[in-house]
Amino acid sequence: MLTAADKGRVAGRFAAAAGGYDASARVQARIAATLADRLGTLPLADGARVLEIGCGTGLLTAAALSRLPRIGSWLASDIAPTMVASCRQRLSPDPRLTVAVMDGEAPAVTGPYDLICSSLALQWFPDAAGALARWRRMLAPGGMLLVATLGVDTFAQWRAALAAAGAPGAGPAYPDGATLSRWLGPGGRVERQDFVEHHADARHFLHALRGIGADYAPTRLPSATLRRAMRLLDAARPVDITYDVRWLLAL
C-alpha cells in the first residue's frame, strides 16, 4: 500500500509526464471511453452536478461531456497542476465545465453531487477505502458513484516475470473484488472487465508506464533483477499486458 510520501512522489511523476501523457496512454484512453459510455447510460436528471476525480489530461472529461449534453455542471479535478493545465487545453470552452487542482482523496468541496466519477485514480490513494466513503457522503439523495480502478490481476504477466526473476511482490499490488466491495460499502457493486495492451517487448511496456508517470514503485529493483525480469517477459513476445479493471458502482 502506498504511503502519503509515496503519493506525493506519484503526483510529481504524473505532473512531469503531463506534456507527453496522451502519446503513451493508449489503454487509459480506452478505459476512459468505456467509462464515458457507461456514464451515458445512467439516469441523470437534467442539470445534474458532476465531480470528476483525477481528470488527468481530460480523456474522460472530453468523452463524457459529449455524451451528457444535459448536465448542469462538471468539476474536473486533479492533484497535478500540469495535468489540470493539459485538461483545460484539450477542451473547448464549455460553460458547464470547471477544472481545478484538488486532491481527490480528500476533496476540498462538499457537494452535494448527483454523480461522482473517476478513471484510474483510486489505486494511487493510500486510503482508498476512506476516499470512497467520503465520496459517497458527498452524493446528493439519489446520487451515483461510478469509478474505474485496477484489480488484483493487473500486470499479472509482469508480476509473474518479476517473481521468476527473484523479486516476488516487487510489482504493484492491487485489491481483489472482495476487498473493493468492502471498501465500497453497502449497496455497492463491483464488476470486472479486462483490457489487454499489446507491446513489442518488455522495454516498450516499461517505457509506456514511464510515459504516463505510472512507473513509480516504493522499492527500487536492482538493475540485474530488472533485466532478468524483462528477459523473462520477452520470452512470450509480443508482450500482452492485462489491465484488470474494476468498475465500482454505487447508487
Secondary structure, 3 states (H helix, E strand, C coil): CCCHHHHHHHHHHHHHHHHHHHHHCHHHHHHHHHHHHHHHCCCCCCCCEEEEECCCCCHHHHHHHHHCCCCCEEEEEECCHHHHHHHHHHCCCCCCEEEEECCCCCCCCCCCEEEEEEECCHHHCCCHHHHHHHHHHCEEEEEEEEEEEECCCCCHHHHHHHHHCCCCCCCCCCCCHHHHHHHHCCCEEEEEEEEEEEECCHHHHHHHHHHHCCCCCCCCCCHHHHHHHHHHHHCCCCEEEEEEEEEEEEC
